[in-house]
Amino acid sequence: MAELQEVQITEEKPLLPGQTPETAKEAELAARILLDRGQTHSVETPYGSVTFTVYGTPKPKRPAILTYHDVGLNYKSCFQPLFQFGDMQEIIQNFVRVHVDAPGMEEGAPVFPLGYQYPSLDQLADMIPCILQYLNFSTIIGVGVGAGAYILSRYALTHPDTVEGLVLINIDPNAKGWMDWAAHKLTGLTSSIPEMILGHLFSQEELSGNSELIQKYRNIITHAPNLENIELYWNSYNNRRDLNLERGGAVTLRCPVMLVVGDQAPHEDAVVECNSKLDPTQTSFLKMADSGGQPQLTQPGKLTEAFKYFLQGMGYMASSCMTRLSRSRTASLTSAASIDGNRSRSRTLSQGSESGTLPSGPPGHTMEVSC
């Protein structure tokens, strides 16, 4: 009979002196809760302080997901329903997230003093390198809504090597024209700032319906303690410069881009125009039915599924299991056939396969997906 050998087992995570297994579990739980809540930081930039919240830990050879919210919102009210959605957990466990709050938009932010010069959208974009330098992050996948989508696009134009991909919801790449300015001034005579911002965020049909969601966000904006700050961000958005995007020109987004807009949303025409100005081989266009002005709030499941496909097209999450859209939905795919973005023909493609691969369109065509 072989001799019994004495084996010494060393605890993988030794307890601290005086620590019991129960207290160790409590400490681990507390650390996990802290990680789930995120860690909030502020960094000084040439244009003032900016606050951002980090969730998760950096993953080797993977970019961070960096979000930027729209006017009237902060990162929680803009993105929480999306990133707390069940199917999104598969994504966020694979990426560290950085949620940026525009200056003065973070929870508990003090009201800026009278006469404070709020940064332009270009200057807000120029704050992002300070955030990445502080965190020692080299590349990002940007997710922006409205004003946030413009800011991330501006950043990508000036720092293309640090942006691996962009998800742009409700982007308007154009400066306001004279007609827009006149309409804006006339609206300002009869509407309050909160009502003007609500008209920017949601469709008139949604506002007339006055659903529970609309009531919630009307209350958030109308009773915001930092409403003066929100107005400053709103003014900066309305004074934005034209991005001057040009398909095949010197000024264009050179990373993969997913454009998202709700059917009948306030910014539908602007997003369609932006689609016509981008490289069709790098751009996918998602028009979401029944989603209103804020698809990330009303249809987080559809947007999560599209985001998974987008990440797979970039080479990430290749083994990800697709859910509803891939198994049971048929997407209407319309390809933009001309260089100026005019649509000429359409085709329907079943996404019934379980392979989880991104549907691919004809070479040189932008894919438009209505779901």
N, C-alpha and C positions, 0 to 999 in steps of 0.2 A: 504494500500500500504506500502510495506516495506520501511524503511528509507534508503535514499541513504547514503552510507558510504564513507568517504573521504579516499582515498588510496594514499599513498605517494610512488611514483616510484623512485627508486634510480638507477642511471646509472650504468650498470655493469662494464664498464671501464671508470671511470670518466676522463675527460680531465685534462691535466696539466694546471696550472695557465697560462693564456694568450694564450692557445692553442685553435684553432678553429677546427671544425669538418674536414675541408679541410686539415689542417696541420696534424691532427691526422691520416687521411687516407694516406697522403704522408709518414709519419713516419712508418706506418705499412707496406706500400709497400716497403719502403727502407729496412726494417728489413727482409721482405720475400725475396727480391732480394739478400741480403747478405747471407741468409740461403741457397738459391739456388746456389750461387757461392761457398759456402763452406768457412770454416774458416781454414786457414793454420797455422800450429804450427811447431816448431822445438824443439827437446829435445836432450840433451846431453846424450851420452851413453859411456860405457867403450871403444867403438871402433870409437868414433867420433859422430858428430851431424847427426840426421836424420830428414827429413821433411815429414810431412803428412798433408792431408787435410780432414776435417770432414764435412760431409753433414748430415743434419737432426739432430734430438734429440734422445737420448737413449729411448728405449721403455722398459717398465717393463717386466722382465722375458724373454727378447729376447736378443740374442747375437748381436754383431756388425758384419756387413759384412766388412771384411778387405781384400783389394786387394794388390797384388804385381806384378809389371810389368816385362816384359822381357828386355833383352839387346837391346840397341839402341832406346828404347822408354822411356817415362815417364808415369805417371798414366793417363794423358789426351789422349795422342796419342795411348795408349794401350787399354783403357777401355771406353773412351767417347762415341763411337758409340753404345756400348752395353747398358750403363746405361742411355743414352738419348733416347733409343728406346721406342716407345709408350707403348708397353705392359709391359715393365720393370717398369713403374711407379707404378703399383700395388704392386710390390715387394718393391721398395725403400721407399714407404710411410710407410711401416711396419717395417723398419730396419734403424738404424743409420749406415752410411758408413764411413769407414776410408780408404783412398787411400794413400798408402805409396810410396814415391819416394826413390829409392836407393840413397845413398849419392852422391851428385854431378850430379844427373839426373834431379833435379827439374828445372823449368823454371827460367832463370836468374842466375843459379848456377855459381860461379866463377870457373875457371880452377884450379885444384889442383897443388901445386908447384911440380917442378921436383923432383923425388925421393920419392914422397908421397906413403906410404904403404896403398893401398886400402884394405878394409876388405875382408876376405874370405867369401864365401857364408854361412858357418857355423856362422861366426861372424855377418853377416847381419841378420841371424835368431835370434841371441842372442840380437839384438836390439829391437825386438818386445815386450818383457816384459816391457821395459822402456816406450814404447808408451802406452801400456795398463795401466800401473801404472799411467802415467801422466793423462790419460783420466778417470781413475777409472772404466775401463771396465773389467769384469771378464771372459767373454767367447767370442769367435769369430766363424764365418763361413768364412773360407779363400777361396779366389778366386785368383789363380795365373796362370801366363802364362810363359812357358819356365823356365828361371832362377828363376822367381818369384814363380813358382810352386814348384821347388826344395827347395827354401828357406822356404816356408810355410810347406812343408813336413818335413824338418829338424826340424822346430819349433815344429810341432805336435808330433814328436818322443820324444822330450825332455820335452814338456809341454802338455801331452795328456789330462789333466783335463781341459784345457782352450780352447780346440778346439772341437766344436760340429759337424763340417762337413768341407769337403774340396772339392772344384771344381778345378781340376788340368788339365790345358790345355797344351798340348805339353810337358809333363814332361819327362825328361830323368834321371832316378834315378841312373844311372851308371857313374862311373868315366871314363875318356877317357883311352882306352887301347893303346897299342903300335902302332897298325895299325892306330887308330884314330889320335894319335899324329903325325905320319909320314904324313898322309894325310893333317892334319892341317898345318904342316910346309911347305909342298909342295905348298899348296894353298896360304899360306902367301907370297911365293916368286913371285907369279904371280898376286895376287889379292890385292886390297887395303882393309883396315879395313872396310870401309862402304860396299864394295861388299861381304866380308866374312859374315858380320852381316846380310845383306839382304838374303844371302844364308841360314842362320840359321832361318830367320823369314818366308821365302816364298819358295815355291817349284820352281824347275827349270822351270817347265811349266809356272808358273805365271810370273817369271822373263823374260822368253823369250817372253811371250805375251805382256809385258810392258803396262799393263792396266793403267787406270787413277790412280787407287789405288797404284800400284807399283811406278808410277812416283812420286806420292805424298810422299810416304815413302822413296824413294830413295833421294828425295830432302831434306826431313827432316833430314835424317842421314848424308848425304854427306856434308850439309852446317850447321850442328849443331855447335854452338859456343863452346860447351863443348865436342867436339869430343875426346879430350885427356882423359876426364873423362869416356866417353863411352868405350874407349879402355881398361881402367882399370877394369871396370865392366865385360867386355868381357873376359879379362884374368882370372879374378876370377872364372867366369863360367867354363872356359876351364880347370881350376885347381881344380874343385870340387872333393870331395871325394865320394866314393860309399855309397849310403844310406844303403846298405846291407839289403834290405827288404827281408823277408822270410815268405812265407805263412805258418801260423801255428807256426812260430818261435817266439823268444823273441822280435825281432825287426820287428815291423809291425805297420801300421796305424790302430788305434783302433776305429776311428770314421767313420761315413758314408763318402764314397768317390765317387765322380763322375769324371771319367777320360774322357777327351774330346780330340779328334784329328781329323783333316781333312783327308779325303780320299786322298792318294798320298802326304800327307804332309811330310816334311823332317824328322819328329820325329815319324812317324807312327809305325815303328818297336819297338822303345823304349817304346812307350806307351803300345803297345800290351804286351811287356815283363813285364812292370810294373804291368799290369792287372793280369798277371799270378802269381805275387808274393804277391798279396793282398787277404784278406779274401773275398771269393766270396759272402758271405751273407751280406757284408757291402759295396760292390763295384758295381757300375754301369758303363758301358763302352759305351760311345757315339762316334761312328765314323760318321762324318758328310760328306755327299757327296756334291760335288760342293762348298766346303768351302775353299780349299787351305790351306795355312800354318797358317792362323790367323782366326779361326772361329768367334771369337768375333767381328772382323771387317767386315767379308764378309757375315755372316749369324747370325746377332744379334737376329732375330726373332726366329729361331729354337733353339738357345742357351737359350734365355729367357724362352721359353716354357719348355725346359728340366730342367732349373733351378727351375721353379715353381714346377714341379713334384718332384724334389729332395727335395725342402723345405717341400712339403706336406708329403713326406716319413719320414721326421724328425719330423712331428707333427705340422708344422707351415702352416698357410694359408690354412686351411682345406676347407674353403668355396670359395677358389679362383676359378674363372671361367676360364677354359681352352679355348684356342682359336684355331688357325689353326690346330695344330698337333692333338688335341683331337677330332676335329670335322670332319676333311676332309682328314687326312693323315693316311696311314697304315704303321706302322713301321716294319721293318724286325728285328726280335729278334733272336739272335743266342746265345745259352748258351754254356759256356765253361764246358765240361763234365769231364775233368780229372784234377787231382791235379796240374799237371804241365802246365795247361792252354791250352792244345791242344783242338781244337774244334772238336766235333764229330757229332753233329746233329743240325739242325736248325728248327725253327718253325716261322710262321707268325701270328701276333696277331693284330687284328683291335683295334685301340684306338678310336673307334667311340662313345663311351659313353660320356655323359655330366657330369658324376659324378665327374670328376676331380681327380680321385684316381691314384696313381702311379701304373703302370703295375708291377705285381709281377711275378717273375720267380719261377722255381722249387726250393725247399729248397736246399741250398748248391751249387747253381750255380750262376756264374756271368752273368749278363744280358748285352748283347751287342746290342745297338740300332743303326741302320743305317737309317738316315732320309735325 
